[in-house]
Amino acid sequence: MKIMVTIEVLGTGCPNCKRQMSNVEMAVKQLGITAEIKKIEEISQIMERGVMMMPAIIVDGDLKVSGRIADVPEIKKILTGGA
């Protein structure tokens, strides 16, 4: 299944944000999908997206996770349309 998604991982670079980024990268790799993964660390850019709690994940413009770390199975579910 070849789909192209844009995933934004929002966070200021704290350990939880780094873990979230790692989980996203692992989920994309395990699914074998094509994804552009962007790390958004600037507070102004995060606020522009309306996110107040981090870490957060935005997939193709839709906020999917905010204020907590999503594990790899949950991210895979989000990316395959299961959540």
C-alpha positions as CSV (number, residue, x, y, z in Angstrom):
1,M,0.0,0.0,0.0
2,K,1.8,3.2,-1.2
3,I,0.3,6.3,0.3
4,M,2.0,9.6,0.8
5,V,1.3,11.4,4.1
6,T,2.7,14.4,5.8
7,I,3.3,13.9,9.5
8,E,4.2,16.8,11.8
9,V,5.6,16.0,15.2
10,L,5.2,19.1,17.4
11,G,7.3,19.6,20.5
12,T,10.0,21.7,21.9
13,G,12.7,19.0,22.0
14,C,12.1,17.5,25.4
15,P,12.6,13.8,26.0
16,N,8.9,13.1,25.5
17,C,8.9,14.9,22.2
18,K,12.0,13.0,21.1
19,R,10.3,9.7,22.0
20,Q,7.2,10.7,20.1
21,M,9.4,11.4,17.0
22,S,11.1,8.1,17.4
23,N,7.7,6.3,17.6
24,V,6.4,8.0,14.5
25,E,9.5,7.1,12.5
26,M,9.2,3.4,13.7
27,A,5.5,3.3,12.8
28,V,6.2,4.6,9.3
29,K,9.1,2.2,8.8
30,Q,7.0,-0.8,10.0
31,L,4.1,0.1,7.7
32,G,6.4,0.7,4.8
33,I,4.6,3.9,3.7
34,T,6.0,7.0,2.2
35,A,5.8,9.8,4.6
36,E,7.3,13.3,5.0
37,I,8.0,13.7,8.7
38,K,8.5,17.2,9.9
39,K,9.7,18.2,13.4
40,I,8.1,21.4,14.5
41,E,9.9,22.9,17.5
42,E,9.3,26.6,17.2
43,I,6.6,27.7,19.8
44,S,5.2,30.2,17.3
45,Q,4.7,27.5,14.6
46,I,3.2,25.2,17.2
47,M,0.7,27.9,18.3
48,E,-0.1,28.7,14.7
49,R,-1.5,25.1,14.5
50,G,-3.6,25.7,17.6
51,V,-1.8,23.1,19.7
52,M,-1.4,23.9,23.4
53,M,-0.3,20.6,24.7
54,M,2.8,18.7,23.5
55,P,3.9,16.4,22.2
56,A,1.5,16.4,19.4
57,I,1.0,14.6,16.0
58,I,-0.6,16.2,13.0
59,V,-1.3,14.0,10.0
60,D,-2.2,15.7,6.7
61,G,-3.3,18.8,8.6
62,D,-5.5,16.9,11.1
63,L,-4.5,17.0,14.8
64,K,-4.4,13.3,15.9
65,V,-2.6,13.3,19.2
66,S,-2.0,16.1,21.7
67,G,-0.5,16.2,25.2
68,R,0.7,12.7,25.4
69,I,3.0,10.1,23.8
70,A,1.3,7.8,21.3
71,D,2.9,4.4,21.1
72,V,3.9,2.7,17.8
73,P,0.7,0.5,17.5
74,E,-1.6,3.6,18.0
75,I,0.4,5.6,15.4
76,K,0.2,2.8,12.9
77,K,-3.6,2.7,13.5
78,I,-3.8,6.4,12.8
79,L,-1.8,6.2,9.6
80,T,-3.9,3.3,8.3
81,G,-7.2,5.1,8.9
82,G,-8.1,3.0,12.0
83,A,-8.3,5.9,14.3
